[in-house]
Every structure is written in C-alpha cells, then in structure tokens.
Amino acid sequence: MFKLFNQIPTGEDHIAEICDYLEVKSILAHDSKISINEIIKEFLKPADEEAVEGIEDYADVIREKIELVSSECQRRAVSSGNRYPFELEYRGEVIKFSGLSDNYSFLYVYLLFATRLDMRANRNLQDIDGTKLLELISSEISKSYFGNKSRSYVLGTAIQGGFKDKVNELCTLLGEGIQFRNTNEGPVDENDGGLDVVVWIDFSDRKPSKFIAFGQCKTGTNWENHIKELDPEAFCKLWFTKQPALNPVRLFFIADVLQEERWYKTVVYAGLFFDRLRIVDHMPVEIPNELLASLQTWTTEAIKVSGEKLN
C-alpha cells in the first residue's frame, strides 16, 4: 500500500493503487493532467521489462496497464454517481483532473488524500483533524442514504465529551437503551467503544422497534484489520441499561476504494459498506456550513503540502 512521501506504486501493485497515484499526480500537475503512459513507465520495475521478450512484448504490458487504468477510472465514475472529478483524454492515455469545482470534487479529493497520506503524521492540517472529518461526513452520508426521516449521532472522537455522557445523550435521542450502564462494573476507559456514528429512522410515536445502525470510520489503508471489531449487540450489552428491541446493524466507512474482486468477502464481515465511491455517490446536496468549510480547508492544505514535498 503506497503512501505519499514514502513510496510509489510498482508494476506489481493493484490497479486501484496505481489509479490513486495517477489521480494525485494529475491534481498536482501544473496543467491538471498527466500521461498515464509515462507514469506507468516511470514506476514499472526493471524486472517487469526483463520478464517479457522484446520491445513489442514490453509495449504490450504498458498497453494492458493503460487499459486497466482506463477501466478502473470508468468504474469509479459510474460507482460515484458520475461525480468522479477526473476524465480520460486521448483514447484513455491521459488523465485530467477537473478541478475543485463543487462539493463532490472536494469530498473525493479529501478521501483520496485521507487514504494516501500517512494519517498519523499528516492528520492535522490547519488545525483540522482529517480522521475526525470522516466521522462527521459519514454522519451526513448515513442520513442521505437512509432517507429524510433518518437521524444520526456522532459518538466518536470528532465530538467532545465523555463516553458516559455521550451514551446517555444517544439513549435519549434514540428513545432506546434508557441510559448508560457499565455492566462490566470495572473502570470505564473507553473513548467511543469502537462506535463512531449511529443512524436511525424514527417514528412519531418514539417507541422502540426501529431501524438502528452502528458505524465505524477508517481513513488510511489498514482498515481491513478493523472490519470485525465493531459488534453492535455487544456494545449495547456492555453500555446500555436495556437492549434495543431490534439489534442494530453494522456500517463501515472508509476513505479508500475497495477493490472490486475483494468486495463480497469484505462486506460479509464489515456490514453495510461505504467506500470512497459510495460516500461520494450519497453525499447530500447540502451539508452543514462548518463541516463544508473544514472539508475544503483540510483538502486544500493537503494538496498544498503534497505539492511542496513531491514537486
């Protein structure tokens, strides 16, 4: 998994990683476009060239990878609801960044850099924590996906407050769980209990028996190590006085793009899954002004920092 400032992809890396690298390069290019052909030649390992016989065979390798990049870009455009801020030119041999022209492009570029930057070293830009941004964004995406009667609550570290107080507030808003209860009876040292976002669809009667979903959010590229961590039923048993009438379902949000051939196995473990493309697809037309301003500020700074270090 390549990270900006540390390494670049090789010919052996997955086409999704190569595509991310090309997107970053086009964003940083002075004319917002780069030659896929030249970039692929730049990072293909010498061993790749030696593995084929003759110049024509090597040219075939280049053409094949260009076709794979073009196919991946087209998939991203479709899966993001045609909100993909890049386009292919010259028969798919050039990728062009369309610019930060709207909220969707800001969101996509934020998610791209929140994947490819080291989010331990570079998470805080202009006093904005990029990892916490994903929790706030996921809250808005959840409401967009589940419809106009849905509500959401951020229980993760993006919102200040103690764990007990936030669980109490969540129970009040949900109309279920009654209140915080430490069933373990030991010390409470939780920040969020592994729960970042809660979304539910309420009824006017405010009674139990409603759809509830518990979500976890991950920037970076090591999110696969966490897909089994969140257990909604266990969370409720540990921290609620009374179990919800219906067990909450699991949500999982990532800044990364999930590789297509790994989709089914991943989502079986992770639950209802939102990768970069699905998040952009369900971004609402309007999001809170403060969140939008933070998104734009962090993204702009991420581009600036990356440009200064890479160019």
NUDREN-927114 format. One record per atom (N, C-alpha, C, O, CB): y, z, x; residue in one letter. Coordinates in steps of 0.001 Angstrom, whole numbers, plus 500000, padded with zeros to 6 digits. Glycine has a CB too. Example, Ala and Ser with C-alpha at 12.3 -4.5 7.8 and 13.67 -1.06 7.14 Angstrom:
2
494310507800513190a495500507800512300a496700507800513200a496681508465514236a495527509046511308a497750507080512850s498940507140513670s500030507870512900s501138508039513409s499402505725514084s
# end
This chain:
311
498810500000500836m500000500000500000m501252500000500879m501541500994501545m499999501220499050m501987498903500885f503130498836501786f504298499660501247f504486499787500037f503560497381501995f505075500214502175k506283500956501860k507434500355502648k507275500005503817k506116502468502174k508579500237502019l509755499717502697l510092500580503902l509958501803503860l510947499649501737l510525499937504968f510910500527506252f509701500882507119f509862501123508315f511749501769506017f508499500920506550n507323501328507317n506394500170507657n505938500056508795n506560502369506556n506109499314506688q505220498189506936q505479497085505910q506168497291504910q503743498641506890q504919495929506179i504992494817505232i503564494437504868i502629494818505572i505778493588505832i503379493694503781p502020493295503414p501405492355504453p502105491784505289p502023492621502042p500113492212504380t499392491235505201t498665490274504278t498689490428503057t498390491936506175t498032489299504864g497285488334504072g496128488943503318g495600488334502387g496781487250504946g495720490159503714e494595490820503066e495019491685501882e494171492151501121e493856491664504069e496308491900501722d496771492754500631d496692492028499290d496664490800499219d498206493219500892d496657492835498234h496573492279496887h497826491487496562h498910491795497057h496364493391495852h497679490482495741i498798489602495416i499918490370494708i501080489972494794i498319488439494538i499589491462494012a500626492263493356a501555492907494383a502761492999494155a499988493346492472a501001493353495510e501828493926496565e502690492859497224e503867493082497511e500955494617497610e502088491699497460i502833490589498048i503989490187497133i505091489898497600i501902489383498303i503729490173495847c504762489795494885c505904490810494894c507071490422494830c504164489676493472c505586492096494971d506624493121495069d507489492897496310d508714493008496256d505992494525495107d506834492582497420y507566492345498665y508504491150498528y509647491202498984y506588492118499827y508035490088497912l508859488902497704l510047489207496792l511150488705497008l508018487769497112l509812490027495779e510900490413494885e511979491183495650e513169490910495497e510362491264493717e511557492144496475v512525492913497267v513311491995498197v514533492104498298v511811494008498083v512606491088498878k513260490171499814k514285489282499104k515354489007499648k512214489302500521k513961488839497906s514904487980497190s516128488768496722s517237488235496710s514215487318495990s515937490032496337i517066490877495943i518026491064497116i519243491078496934i516568492248495435i517471491208498319l518288491479499499l518837490212500157l519724490291501007l517481492253500503l518315489048499769a518772487791500364a520213487492499958a520624487823498845a517851486631499946a520976486873500844h522399486632500580h522613485697499398h523624485792498702h523069486054501815h521643484774499165d521772483858498029d520773484185496922d520573483390496003d521577482416498492d520146485360497014s519212485867495995s517954485020495830s517323485043494773s519914485956494672s517593484283496855k516356483502496770k515694483422498136k516364483441499168k516637482084496228k514363483333498126i513614483221499380i512469482222499191i511985482003498080i513066484615499833i512062481638500288s510940480713500288s509641481498500344s509388482221501308s511036479725501470s508832481360499332i507533482029499326i506690481537500488i505987482313501135i506799481793497992i506767480257500740n506005479641501826n506319480307503167n505411480685503907n506306478137501901n507596480447503469e507995481002504759e507632482481504894e507211482934505958e509485480822504958e507800483216503812i507487484640503867i505985484854504060i505574485704504850i507968485346502584i505185484100503355i503725484244503485i503294483896504906i502445484582505477i502983483336502460i503860482853505479k503536482514506870k503937483630507816k503283483871508831k504226481215507280k505035484313507466e505566485365508323e504606486533508471e504460487089509559e506881485856507780e503945486909507369f503119488103507468f501621487860507421f500846488814507496f503477489021506389f501192486610507301l499753486344507392l499263486718508777l499875486357509782l499435484855507084l498183487426508824k497642487856510105k497141486656510903k496677485676510320k496509488871509897k497232486723512240p496659485665513060p495190485437512748p494694484313512824p496827485994514525p494502486511512396a493076486372512091a492845485468510901a491813484802510813a492457487730511828a493807485439509977d493661484564508815d493673483106509244d492927482287508707d494777484827507792d494523482783510215e494607481419510692e493352481054511487e492862479927511414e495865481229511548e492845482023512245e491668481751513053e490414481631512207e489422481039512631e491486482833514086e490465482205510990a489273482211510148a489010480861509502a487918480618508988a489403483264509080a490003479984509525v489813478651508950v489856477621510060v490419477863511128v490889478342507875v489259476473509799e489166475432510811e490248474380510583e490247473659509585e487769474785510796e491166474320511539g492147473240511496g493376473563510691g493394474492509884g491525472023510951g494403472775510926i495697472980510277i495607472738508777i496233473450507992i496752472060510891i494828471735508376e494735471432506949e494128472596506182e494579472912505081e493909470167506723e493094473248506758d492477474391506091d493464475556505991d493531476250504977d491205474830506842d494224475751507066y495210476830507039y496292476549505994y496749477462505306y495847477010508430y496688475307505883a497672474919504860a497119475188503462a497861475554502551a498055473422505005a495798475001503300d495170475285502008d495263476768501670d495464477139500513d493702474839502016d495114477624502701v495238479068502498v496646479410502010v496816480196501078v494918479835503808v497647478815502646i499043479044502249i499265478598500807i499854479324500007i500011478294503196i498787477399500485r498982476883499130r498301477764498089r498834477992497003r498450475457499027r497127478252498438e496396479107497500e497174480394497219e497243480845496076e494997479443498055e497760480982498267k498506482214498072k499799481965497299k500223482811496513k498815482859499415k500423480814497517i501622480466496743i501266480350495266i502011480819494405i502247479139497256i500140479731494976e499694479592493585e499405480954492961e499705481181491789e498442478705493510e498820481858493747l498536483196493242l499830483957492951l499929484658491943l497678483974494247l500826483817493840v502129484447493613v502770483888492353v503288484645491531v503060484235494826v502741482586492195s503331481956491010s502669482458489739s503340482739488746s503211480431491095s501353482568489776s500607483051488613s500966484498488303s501116484864487137s499096482920488850s501104485330489346e501461486737489141e502875486860488588e503120487690487712e501338487523490458e503807486054489078c505184486076488557c505210485686487081c505928486293486287c506089485124489373c504438484688486724q504380484254485334q503781485337484446q504236485551483323q503569482967485212q502750486024484960r502154487132484209r503174488231483983r503248488799482894r500929487691484945r503962488533485007r504968489586484891r506037489222483869r506512490075483119r505612489854486248r506404487961483849a507411487515482882a506905487700481453a507628488211480598a507781486037483129a505679487290481197v505101487408479853v504902488877479477v505270489287478376v503755486653479774v504325489669480377s503980491056480072s505201491951479919s505117493000479280s503089491607481148s506325491560480488s507555492348480338s508381491898479140s509528492315478981s508395492254481601s507806491057478309g508555490568477144g509650489602477528g510706489564476897g509153491724476386g509396488812478574n510371487850479105n511663488524479561n512757487973479433n510690486798478052n511499489736480097r512631490471480669r512500490562482188r513093491438482816r512726491886480057r511740489676482761y511491489651484199y512705489057484906y513063487914484622y510205488837484529y513358489789485823p514625489313486404p514461488379487608p515300488379488510p515450490491486817p513407487601487626f513163486640488692f512695485334488064f512151485319486959f512114487181489714f512913484250488779e512417482962488315e511932482142489495e512373482328490630e513506482202487541e511018481233489205l510455480370490237l511175479030490239l511468478469489184l508940480171490021l511455478524491434e512095477216491582e511290476356492539e510414476855493246e513550477364492083e511584475078492560y510953474124493470y509425474213493398y508737474469494386y511427474369494907y508933473986492172r507486473961491927r506798475259492344r505671475254492840r506857472795492666r507493476351492134g506902477646492400g506934478080493845g506298479074494196g505525477644491944g507657477369494702e507687477709496126e508865478599496499e508930479092497625e507732476450496952e509780478810495589v510945479669495831v511049480673494690v510920480314493520v512262478825495955v511284481941495044i511517482953494019i512988483360494075i513533483633495145i510577484194494218i513615483394492904k515047483678492809k515274484910491946k514721485035490853k515812482466492233k516102485818492462f516500486997491704f517664486626490799f518660486069491259f516882488173492647f517540486932489526s518565486540488549s519766487461488550s520766487174487892s517974486504487170s519685488564489281g520818489483489380g520712490654488413g519898490646487490g522105488739489130g521549491658488643l521594492824487767l522521492515486602l523636493030486509l522067494096488536l522032491672485731s522868491121484668s522808491921483376s523681491764482523s522465489710484394s521797492776483206d521665493553481977d520866494820482264d520436495048483395d520983492715480859d520674495633481244n519969496903481421n518514496702481819n517953497509482559n520040497719480147n517900495625481328y516494495372481638y516307495060483122y515331495500483729y515958494215480785y517225494313483700s517107493991485119s517326495243485970s516653495425486985s518117492892485509s518262496105485565f518444497371486274f517163498201486213f516752498799487207f519629498164485676f516540498229485038l515321499017484880l514197498468485738l513506499226486419l514893499049483419l514010497149485711y512936496566486512y513147496845487999y512210497236488696y512847495055486265y514350496649488480v514625496832489910v514496498311490285v514003498637491364v516043496303490269v514936499199489398y514718500636489652y513231500919489843y512851501578490810y515279501495488483y512389500432488940l510950500683489003l510340500061490260l509434500638490861l510256500130487750l510832498893490655l510352498236491872l510625499098493100l509727499339493906l511013496858492036l511861499562493240f512207500368494409f511601501779494320f511305502386495348f513732500457494552f511418502296493110a510767503595492950a509280503518493280a508623504544493452a510957504111491524a508758502311493367t507382502093493811t507320501922495313t506467502517495973t506781500874493121t508215501116495861r508078500687497253r508876501504498263r508634501389499464r508483499273497364r509813502320497814l510443503277498716l509527504492498877l508719504783497995l511845503705498184l509652505186499979d508982506472500138d509752507477499286d510855507886499646d508918506921501659d509167507873498157m509903508690497200m509927510173497563m510422510996496794m509310508521495836m509400510504498717r509643511846499247r510902511832500112r511729512740500035r508420512348500068r511036510800500930a512186510710501837a513416510104501168a514543510400501564a511818509888503054a513210509257500156n514324508493499580n514509508727498083n515143507917497407n514112507022499828n513979509795497571r514066510021496122r515493510340495681r515911509947494592r513133511160495709r516243511055496528n517606511451496164n518622510466496729n518823510393497942n517910512872496667n519249509722495851l520285508768496237l521515509025495370l521420509071494143l519784507287496086l522661509191496012q523899509504495288q523717510734494384q524230510787493267q524347508287494443q522965511725494906d522720512986494186d521929512801492894d521997513638491993d524035513655493868d521185511710492808i520328511457491646i518881511396492128i518563510655493058i520736510125490908i518020512164491505d516601512199491865d515873511070491145d515751511084489920d515967513578491509d515393510100491902g514741508939491316g513437509251490618g513047508532489699g514496507931492360g512742510322491035t511488510676490365t511765511282488988t511028511036488034t510673511665491230t512824512068488895k513177512662487602k513684511607486619k513527511746485406k514238513749487792k514290510558487158l514751509467486295l513607508888485472l513786508547484303l515400508364487132l512421508778486092l511293508182485378l510892509027484171l510482508480483148l510097508013486319l511006510347484276e510690511206483134e511643510930481972e511220510819480821e510760512690483540e512928510822482286l513925510579481245l513757509186480636l513887509007479425l515341510739481818l513470508212481484i513241506854480990i511998506811480111i512005506174479058i513099505866482163i510935507484480536s509679507474479783s509857508106478406s509210507695477443s508586508214480561s510733509102478314s511025509705477029s511612508678476062s511239508634474889s511983510877477204s512537507851476566e513145506810475723e512137505701475387e512119505188474269e514376506205476430e511307505341476364i510295504305476134i509312504761475067i508905503973474213i509547503967477444i508928506039475116s507982506586474135s508515506437472720s507792506009471820s507692508063474430s509766506785472526k510353506689471185k510446505236470730k510248504929469555k511747507338471161k510748504351471669s510808502934471333s509447502419470898s509343501656469937s511321502126472518s508414502831471599y507059502342471310y506533502895469987y505918502163469212y506104502720472447y506766504169469726f506177504794468540f507040504677467286f506608505079466205f505913506239468818f508236504140467410g508992503819466214g510151504742465919g510349505753466593g508097503814465071g510921504379464896n512208505032464669n512101506460464146n513107507169464131n513007504225463710n510931506907463721k510786508297463285k510208509195464374k509978510384464154k509907508362462056k509980508624465532s509404509416466614s510482510222467335s511652509842467354s508670508507467608s510070511333467921r510954512192468692r510285512477470033r509066512367470160r511275513516467923r511072512838471016s510480513123472329s511177514303472967s512291514677472600s510563511893473253s510481514880473940y510992516050474656y510530515963476102y509358515705476374y510510517385473993y511455516177477025v511117516166478451v510868517598478894v511772518433478876v512251515505479306v509630517871479292l509264519210479740l509186519287481263l509074520374481828l507931519625479127l509245518124481927g509124518072483379g510358518585484093g511280519118483474g508843516671483817g510360518415485397t511417518987486241t512761518281486088t513764518747486628t510995518938487686t512797517171485364a514076516489485130a515011517340484274a516228517153484297a513841515131484454a514434518273483521i515223519149482667i515180520561483234i514110521080483552i514702519123481204i516346521175483358q516409522522483905q515873523538482906q515867523305481697q517843522873484296q515424524663483437g514919525732482584g513545526191483028g512825525467483715g514870525278481139g513192527400482630g511894527948482972g510792527363482107g511040526863481011g511912529448482840g509582527433482612f508432526865481917f508232527517480546f508015526818479556f507169527027482767f508301528834480483k508099529541479220k509142529128478189k508805528862477035k508150531054479442k510395529073478595d511466528711477659d511287527294477139d511525527021475963d512835528850478332d510867526396478017k510696525005477587k509505524860476641k509557524060475706k510512524089478806k508443525614476866v507296525570475952v507690526146474595v507292525618473556v506091526351476541v508458527211474602n508930527783473331n509784526780472557n509632526625471345n509739529070473590n510678526104473268e511529525109472605e510687523952472077e510931523451470980e512608524582473575e509698523530472858l508815522450472415l508085522847471139l508009522049470205l507801522091473516l507552524056471079c506836524509469882c507749524490468657c507334524095467567c506273525926470099c508982524917468849t509943524922467739t510210523504467249t510228523246466046t511263525591468167t510416522594468185l510689521204467807l509471520542467167l509599519792466199l511129520403469030l508288520826467716l507061520231467192l506703520771465809l506144520057464976l505914520480468152l507032522037465580g506547522685464372g505078523041464504g504399523276463505g506766521790463161g504584523080465735e503186523451466007e503136524269467292e504067524246468097e502272522181466122e502033524992467471g501865525801468666g502424527199468545g502044528078469319g502498525127469810g503324527434467590i504024528696467296i504978529079468434i506197529013468272i503003529834467061i504422529480469584q505264529865470713q504423529933471983q503202529783471951q505955531223470445q505109530163473103f504422530269474394f503475531460474391f503798532534473882f505441530398475547f502295531244474975r501349532325475177r500578532072476462r499995531004476648r500390532457473972r500578533047477334n499840532935478589n498428533452478370n498161534636478578n500547533719479735n497530532584477955t496160533010477644t495385533421478887t494375534118478794t495418531898476930t495856532989480044n495187533369481295n495497534813481695n494743535445482436n495602532421482421n496623535317481189e497068536691481407e497383536999482874e497579538160483233e496016537645480910e497433535978483712g497819536144485099g499256535712485293g499949535429484316g496893535354486019g499722535656486534p501101535225486787p501311533768486376p500414532939486532p501454535407488272p502488533463485856v502828532097485458v503675531475486560v504837531837486741v503586532073484085v503089530545487287d503820529887488377d503936528389488143d504062527614489091d503132530151489716d503893527988486885e503960526572486535e505401526070486540e506325526784486151e503325526334485164e505571524820486993n506848524137486797n506853523402485461n507802523493484683n507123523153487954n505769522674485218d505644521936483961d504197521846483479d503926521220482454d506215520541484124d503274522460484202g501875522406483791g501281521017483846g500270520740483200g501736522939482416g501916520129484629g501448518750484710g501896517888483547g501504516725483451g499966518728484790g502721518449482651l503186517729481469l504661517372481645l505500518258481809l502973518576480180l504975516081481612d506356515634481826d507077515287480536d508245515634480362d506371514440482738d506385514603479628v507028514092478415v506113514322477213v504900514134477297v507367512579478562v506708514728476102v505971514871474845v506652513993473801v507877513981473689v505913516374474374v505848513266473047v506394512445471962v505572512713470707v504359512905470786v506379510916472331v506226512727469557w505509512958468303w506215512226467169w507388511866467274w505408514473467993w505483512014466092i506037511361464901i506022512395463783i504956512794463314i505218510059464501i507180512816463366d507305513935462436d507246513474460979d507394512290460673d508610514681462690d507026514432460105f507127514246458666f508263515122458144f508648516099458786f505780514590457956f508784514772457000s509864515567456422s509410516978456078s510221517904456076s510408514887455181s508102517156455782d507614518485455428d507474519412456632d507298520620456473d506288518368454732d507553518834457864r507495519603459107r506192520384459261r506150521346460029r508663520556459173r505145520006458564k503881520725458625k502980520177459725k503179519058460196k503170520653457283k501974520977460138p501003520482461121p500237519278460596p500245518985459401p500025521586461503p499584518598461508s498840517358461273s499777516168461438s500209515550460466s498194517354459857s500076515868462698k500960514758463037k500505514167464363k499773514803465121k502449515221463111k500941512960464630f500631512339465918f501468512995467010f502687513107466886f500891510806465876f500800513429468083i501467514009469254i500848513394470502i499633513206470569i501339515577469274i501679513081471487a501176512542472754a501816513276473909a503018513544473902a501449511026472863a501002513603474909f501456514260476129f501429513254477268f500426512573477478f500577515497476462f502537513159478006g502636512139479045g502923512693480423g503577513724480581g503692511165478688g502413511978481425q502675512276482827q503331511055483459q503018509925483086q501362512667483582q504242511270484417c505013510189485029c504852510222486547c504899511289487159c506507510296484641c504661509034487157k504483508974488599k505212507768489193k504992506628488784k502995508918488945k506082508044490164t506642506972490975t505705506749492160t504655507385492252t508102507312491452t506084505845493069g505286505625494270g504011504842494008g503876504163492990g504941506937494893g503075504949494952t501850504148494881t500568504973494874t499476504408494809t501809503198496032t500680506302494940n499456507109494968n499131507718493611n498413508716493531n499585508210496000n499654507124492547w499467507648491196w498006507674490758w497637508468489894w500264506829490223w497171506814491344e495763506772490927e495054508099491205e494045508407490571e495031505631491647e495574508874492137n494979510178492432n495255511196491333n494710512299491361n495501510701493756n496097510838490363h496536511812489360h496156511436487932h496503512166487003h498023511981489441h495461510336487727i495259509849486356i494370510761485507i494385510668484280i494655508470486396i493606511633486142k492726512524485386k493274513946485279k492615514821484718k491359512558486028k494459514180485805e494982515545485891e495399516131484546e495099517287484249e496153515572486820e496084515341483743l496643515876482502l495562515955481421l494951514949481059l497825515003482019l495344517156480921d494385517407479842d495150518066478697d495364519278478729d493180518313480328d495566517301477689p496392517863476615p495748519050475902p496423520032475592p496700516796475610p494454518959475644e493787520048474942e493804521326475780e494044522414475255e492344519656474600e493549521190477085a493569522358477972a494969522955478053a495123524176478061a493076521975479379a495998522096478113f497378522589478165f497665523457476942f498222524548477070f498383521409478239f497289522979475769c497553523724474539c496780525043474514c497309526061474070c497185522877473315c495547525030474984k494750526259475016k495353527290475959k495295528491475696k493315525950475436k495928526820477047l496497527727478044l497851528288477639l498140529451477922l496629527018479358l498696527479476975w500102527861476851w500623527936475414w501759528363475210w500932526898477612w499839527538474417f500259527646473024f499552528834472366f498413529162472699f499955526330472253f500250529466471432t499632530549470671t498575530003469714t497544530639469495t500699531337469892t498827528839469151k497902528230468198k497762526751468510k498748526072468799k498385528438466741k496548526259468451q496286524859468751q496911523943467696q496902524288466514q494779524611468843q497455522777468092p497891521790467105p496720521367466214p495568521379466648p498504520557467808p497014521002464997a495957520612464064a495198519388464568a493991519269464357a496546520329462680a495909518481465235l495285517303465857l495542517371467353l496667517629467783l495843515960465250l494506517141468145n494681517168469593n495626516055470040n495472514918469595n493323517034470304n496601516346470909p497476515294471444p496688514277472266p495672514611472875p498587515911472306p497160513052472275v496569512012473115v497335511978474440v498403512575474574v496607510610472400v496762511265475414r497362511198476749r498187509933476929r497804508855476476r496279511265477821r499327510083477599l500150508961478037l500273509033479559l500240510117480141l501565508982477348l500415507878480192f500603507862481641f501607506763481974f501429505609481584f499241507636482395f502671507133482703f503745506196483044f503809506034484561f503803507027485288f505117506689482484f503868504801485041i504013504549486474i505109503521486717i505373502660485878i502679504068487083i505746503629487892a506741502633488298a506070501378488847a506689500315488899a507690503223489350a504829501492489249d504055500424489863d503584499416488808d503733499646487608d502853501006490622d503019498309489268v502375497329488400v500866497487488561v500346497369489670v502837495863488741v500169497750487476l498718497904487536l498070496535487689l498339495614486919l498183498625486272l497214496420488692q496521495157488946q495616494808487770q494902495662487246q495700495236490252q495656493570487373e495005493150486138e493504493421486141e492947493851485131e495252491682485905e492845493169487280e491392493321487317e490946494783487336e489759495081487199e490838492610488526e491911495692487508r491581497124487509r492060497810486235r492010499035486124r492198497810488729r492516497025485290w493184497578484120w492271498481483295w492592499650483081w493708496460483255w491144497959482832y490345498692481847y489831500012482397y489933501043481733y489177497844481383y489277499989483609k488734501220484186k489823502267484363k489582503457484158k488061500931485531k491014501834484739t492113502774484946t492558503414483642t492725504632483571t493287502072485603t492752502600482611v493295503141481365v492277503989480613v492662504854479826v493776502012480475v490994503761480837v489978504617480224v490184506062480663v490039506987479863v488554504137480596v490521506250481935y490756507596482467y492170508098482179y492365509286481921y490506507611483964y493153507203482223a494558507627482154a495086507783480739a496031508543480525a495414506646482883a494511507091479768g495004507147478400g495918505970478094g495821504914478718g495738508457478156g496806506165477127l497759505115476766l498674504881477961l499412505777478372l498587505501475484l498623503684478513f499160503428479851f500409502565479795f500442501540479113f498108502758480725f501445502995480527f502679502224480664f502925501974482147f503293502887482886f503893502969480011f502718500731482576d503104500382483941d504507499777483911d505153499768482863d502077499389484584d504975499282485026r506333498744485120r506619497703484039r507696497698483443r506553498129486493r505666496838483794l505886495739482858l505952496238481423l506790495784480645l504784494699482995l505086497155481074r505109497703479716r506365498548479479r506909498565478375r503851498548479463r506814499241480513i508043500035480382i509233499124480107i510034499401479215i508295500873481661i509352498044480865v510450497100480641v510313496443479273v511313496229478587v510481496025481749v509098496124478873d508844495490477578d509347496357476425d509820495836475415d507347495211477408d509245497687476573h509613498580475476h510895499357475727h511165500353475056h508501499541475218h511677498908476684m512981499547476848m513842499249475619m514008498087475248m513684499054478151m514391500293474983p515235500041473808p516547499361474188p516977499417475340p515527501351473079p517160498735473232v518424498042473479v519480499026473963v520287498705474835v518907497320472206v519469500223473391e520441501241473768e519721502477474285e518753502943473683e521346501601472575e520201503003475405i519720504278475919i520936505162476171i522049504649476288i518867504090477226i520753506476476257p521911507364476452p522783506930477623p522274506530478670p521441508795476673p524082507010477443n525023506532478458n524838507219479802n524928506577480849n526437506734477983n524581508524479776e524411509263481025e523176508781481784e523207508631483006e524303510768480744e522090508539481047l520868508036481679l521096506643482240l520667506348483356l519703508020480675l521768505779481481l522041504424481947l522895504450483216l522636503697484155l522744503609480846l523903505307483244a524771505402484425a523972505868485644a524166505349486744a525949506371484156a523080506838485461s522253507327486569s521301506252487052s521090506094488254s521466508567486149s520728505514486117l519817504417486457l520547503363487288l520032502911488310l519228503778485174l521721502982486860q522490501963487574q522922502457488955q522865501706489929q523719501557486756q523350503707489039t523815504259490314t522676504343491321t522822503903492461t524434505646490106t521539504907490907w520400505059491827w519907503691492294w519629503498493477w519245505840491147w519800502749491368t519288501410491700t520215500684492663t519757500085493636t519106500576490429t521501500734492397t522472500088493269t522420500666494673t522493499928495656t523874500231492697t522295501978494770e522220502637496069e520907502302496781e520891502145498002e522361504156495903e519805502192496030a518517501840496631a518580500452497261a518034500230498342a517395501897495578a519241499528496589i519413498178497135i520272498230498397i519958497594499403i520056497235496082i521351498992498328k522262499095499473k521556499681500692k521648499130501789k523478499955499111k520857500787500505v520145501445501614v519088500527502195v518941500430503414v519496502757501145v518356499858501328s517302498952501789s517879497779502558s517328497366503578s516483498444500611s518980497247502072g519620496129502758g520118496497504145g520004495712505086g520765495613501935g520677497711504265e521184498160505557e520072498358506572e520279498134507765e521956499446505392e518900498773506120k517805499065507029k516931497851507330k516323497766508397k516960500159506458k516871496912506387l515942495790506547l516615494528507065l515947493687507667l515271495491505235l517904494373506851n518584493131507268n519246493283508634n519858492338509132n519637492723506228n
# end
